Amino acid sequence: NHYSYSSPPPPPVVSSPPPPYYYYSPPPPV
């Protein structure tokens, strides 16, 4: 077991929800 219990576990990777317009319109040009 090579888990580092001394350091806190990494935060869960939660992707930010896309903007509302993403659902009914293409993403804005970059």
N, C-alpha and C positions, 0 to 999 in steps of 0.2 A: 504493500500500500504506500504509494508515494504522494498521498494527499497532504497538503499543508494545512493542518488544523490550526496552526498558529495565526494564519492570516484569514480574514473573513472570506466567505465564498463570494465569487463574482456575482454581481447583480444579474437577474434574469434578463435575457435579451428580448425586450419588448419593442417591436417596431412601431413607430408612430403611425397612427391611422392616417390614411391619405386624405387630402383636403376634400370637402364635399363635392366640388365640381369634377373631381376625378371620376366619379361614378357616371356622370352623364356627359362629360366633355373630355376630349383628349388633354393630356398634360400640357402646360404652357411650354413654348419653345425655349430651349436653353441658349 
